[in-house]
Amino acid sequence: MSARPTRRLLTGTGTWVLLAALMTWTLAPIAVMVFTSFKAREDVFQVPARLLPSTWTLENYATVFTASTMPQALLNSVVVGVLVALATLVFCFSAGYAMARFRFRSARPLALFILLGQVVPLTVILLPLYQMVTAANLLDSTTGVAFAHLAITVPLVTWMVRNQVAAIPIELEEAVRIDGGSRFDAVSYVTLPVCAPGLVAAGMFAFLQSWHEFLFASVLTTSSDARTAPVTLTEFATEFDVDWGATMAASVVLTVPIVIAFVALQRYFVGGLTGGAVKG
């Protein structure tokens, strides 16, 4: 066997081994979470530990849906996520379009200033956001949590939308203007349809960021009426004990909707992330 086929075989084998190791590393915690959610309490603390439960049970899921505030928390998370996604798209499309199409002296410093919001630690802006939410009488409300989450989503989504708009030839909008249309017509009939995959990706990103956010939601909510699902996960832990079975069941319930949404919107998500990579 010559050197080149041998090298190619070794390279291919090494690549597959590396991918298998990465997949195992990624999926192993998920498998533990799923199987633990079906274990009875005595199985969770069994020694030696076993991945599969000796007795399968739905008791943990019954606890989540009947003996906790997780159903209300899931509803709150959906409401907050939808509000964040819609508000992010409205604000960021306006800002991203302006940054991509209009040229003014402070355009680049402004763009860099917006991006700085993505690298600032959340704890730095926690106190100002708390004061703003309190002043607006939005404390302990889903609207207040959604407002705080915009500080997480707006900076990066603005850049995502800007790249999407910049990738669209401006001549398409100019053709609409030449035919007598306004800029609003050009944006409505040309830019928005072409940007649709990117906007879906941006909206999904904003929803995901809001869905699993814990810090702001835990500080800005004090009751189950506004508490989101990640915060409610702590309900299954007491000072001296943790109900791991119910915690894992709640984690599965929290994860499944996101997996379904991602699979359903996968082609839009991938197209949106890559659509602005090369300016057309």
Secondary structure, 3 states (H helix, E strand, C coil): CCHHHHHHHHHHHHHHHHHHHHHHHHHHHHHHHHHHCCCCHHHHCCCCCCCCCCCCCCHHHHHHHHCCCHHHHHHHHHHHHHHHHHHHHHHHHHHHHHHHHCCCCCHHHHHHHHHHCCCCCHHHHHHHHHHHHHHCCCCCCHHHHHHHHHHHHHHHHHHHHHHHHHCCCHHHHHHHHHCCCCHHHHHHHHHHHHHHHHHHHHHHHHHHHHHCCCHHHHHHCCCCCCCCHHHHHHHHECCCCECHHHHHHHHHHHHHHHHHHHHHCHHHHHHHHHHCCCCC
